[in-house]
C-alpha cells in the first residue's frame, strides 16, 4: 500500500479531490455535488478505483461554517462530521476548514503567474490579507502571520448587511427588502445575486425582465448587447469594490486584497478597472488609506486544494498529527 493524504475543495456546485504526498498533488478529479447524496459517497467513489492507495489524513475545505462537530453546507444541504468520515472511510485524522480558509492559506504560495494585478502597490507580508470571492455564495476570510505560521480568521462576512452607496443602489435595496427578510451583501455578490440585481433594476425601471440566469446576464455584459445586463454587472462590480474597501478599513489589510470565486475571472477583461479602483477607494478622508492595499484577482485554478495542503502540512509541523 502507498500512503497518501487526501485534500478536497468542496464548493456549493463542485467538489475537487486530490491526493498529496511529500507536498506534491496528484490524481485531481472533479465531481458535481448534485450527483451525490453525501460527502462520504463522493470520497468513497473517488477512492474506489485506487486499490493500492491508503489514506489516513484528510483536509476538506468546505463552503459553510465549520465551528460545530457536525456540519451542514449553506448552499448544498449535505450534513457530515469528522466522526462520520472516520467511521465510513477509515481515516485517522480529518480536518474540516472553511473553503475560504483553504483559499486564504494558499495565498503565500501563489506566484505572479497565478495572480492578476488590479491595483499595483507593494503589499506587506507581515500585515493582514483579505480573501473575498463571489461565486455560488460570497466567501470571505482574513489571513494573518503568527510567528512562522499563517492563521486564517474565518467567519461568515458574506452575510453582513448590504449597504447602498448611491440612490440607484438604494432603490435596489428597497426592492430586495420586499423579497428577503435580510438583505445581506451575498444577496448581490453571488451568482443568484446577479439575478437579484437584474430583476430589481427591471422592477425599478418598470420593465419586464427576461428569464436569465447569471451566466446569461454576464455574457450579455461581455458582448455589450443588453443595457439592463450591462448595468446589472456594473452595479455588481461597484458593490464588490465598495465591500472590499470597507474590509480594508475594518482590518488594515495592507498585505493585500485577493479576489477569488468563479464570477470575476470570467469578466475581468471587461471590467472598467479605473472605475473599480475609484469605487474601492471612495472612502472620503480615508481614500489614501485604502489605496495602500494592493488588489489581486486569483487566477490559479485550484487555490483551495493548495490551501488545504498548506493547512495539513502546518498541522504536521505543529505536532497535531
C-alpha positions, -999 to +999 in steps of 0.1 A: +000+000+000+012+035-008+003+061+018-011+094+007-030+123+022-064+134+008-072+171+001-105+184-011-122+216-021-160+212-015-180+240-031-217+245-035-216+232-071-184+211-075-161+191-053-125+186-062-104+158-047-067+151-050-040+130-033-010+145-016+024+130-009+055+149+002+038+182-008+031+171-043-006+169-056-017+141-079-048+125-094-071+156-093-107+148-101-138+170-101-173+159-093-208+176-094-222+178-059-257+173-072-248+138-085-242+125-049-262+123-017-234+129+007-197+139+010-188+104+022-203+089-011-182+112-033-150+104-015-157+067-015-164+068-052-131+087-058-111+062-038-129+031-051-106+025-081-074+034-062-068-001-047-031+004-039-036+036-020-040+041+017-053+074+031-052+082+068-050+120+068-075+143+051-083+180+049-116+193+034-122+229+026-160+232+026-184+260+017-200+268+051-194+273+088-172+247+105-175+257+141-195+227+153-188+190+154-215+183+127-215+205+096-243+214+071-232+232+040-250+265+035-258+263-002-259+225-007-276+208+023-251+180+030-246+172+066-215+153+078-190+152+107-154+142+114-168+111+131-188+101+100-158+105+077-136+085+101-162+057+105-172+053+069-138+058+052-113+047+078-094+080+082-073+086+113-071+124+111-098+145+094-098+184+093-127+205+080-119+241+072-140+267+056-134+269+018-121+305+022-098+294+050-084+270+024-081+296-003-065+321+022-039+295+032-028+293-005-021+330-008+016+329+004+022+301-021+009+319-052+034+334-077+029+363-101+017+339-128-012+328-105-024+364-099-038+392-120-028+426-106-058+451-103-042+477-081-004+477-081+012+488-048+036+468-026+019+446-001+034+439+033+040+403+042+035+409+079+002+427+075-033+411+073-047+400+040-084+398+028-097+370+005-131+375-009-149+356-036-183+359-053-195+325-066-223+302-056-222+323-024-199+350-011-168+338+008-146+360+029-116+353+051-087+371+066-051+358+067-025+368+093+010+357+100+018+345+136+054+336+142+063+311+114+027+301+106-002+316+087-035+316+105-069+323+090-096+343+107-127+329+091-163+338+095-194+345+075-187+380+064-207+375+032-238+377+053-233+412+066-259+438+056-257+452+021-251+490+024-260+511-006-237+539-017-260+559-040-296+564-048-297+537-075-284+511-051-308+523-025-337+516-048-323+481-054-321+476-017-357+487-012-368+462-039-348+434-023-361+442+011-396+434-001-383+399-012-359+389+016-361+391+054-324+401+054-306+416+025-270+405+030-243+416+006-243+380-006-278+387-020-260+408-046-224+394-047-231+358-059-245+340-089-280+344-076-271+379-066-266+389-102-301+376-110-314+395-079-298+428-092-311+423-127-347+416-115-345+445-090-334+470-117-361+458-140-387+464-113-373+498-105-374+508-142-409+491-147-397+468-175-403+431-179-371+412-172-361+382-193-357+349-175-319+350-175-295+332-152-262+348-140-243+333-169-267+347-195-266+381-179-228+382-177-225+370-213-246+399-224-225+422-204-194+409-221-209+413-255-223+447-246-256+440-263-281+444-234-283+477-215-300+461-184-274+433-182-246+459-186-260+480-157-265+448-136-229+438-139-216+473-134-236+476-102-223+442-092-187+454-097-194+486-078-208+468-048-179+444-048-154+473-049-173+491-021-173+459+000-136+453-004-128+489+005-149+485+037-130+454+046-097+472+042-109+499+066-120+472+091-088+452+090-059+473+077-053+446+051-021+461+037-009+426+029-033+426+000-069+421-011-074+389-031-105+382-052-114+346-058-146+328-068-160+318-102-175+351-114-149+378-116-123+358-136-150+354-164-155+392-167-121+406-157-112+417-193-145+437-195-144+453-160-137+491-160-107+488-138-102+526-131-139+528-121-134+497-099-104+511-080-120+546-077-151+529-062-130+507-040-111+537-026-141+561-024-138+564+014-136+602+018-108+612+042-095+575+041-091+572+004-053+571+006-055+546+035-074+521+013-051+527-017-022+514+004-036+478+000-028+461-033-057+443-051-053+410-070-075+385-088-065+349-081-061+332-115-048+299-100-074+272-109-072+253-076-063+276-047-085+257-023-065+225-028-032+243-024-045+258+008-058+225+022-023+211+015-007+240+034-031+236+063-025+199+066+013+204+065+011+230+092-008+206+114+020+181+110+046+208+117+028+218+149+028+181+160-010+178+158-007+147+135 
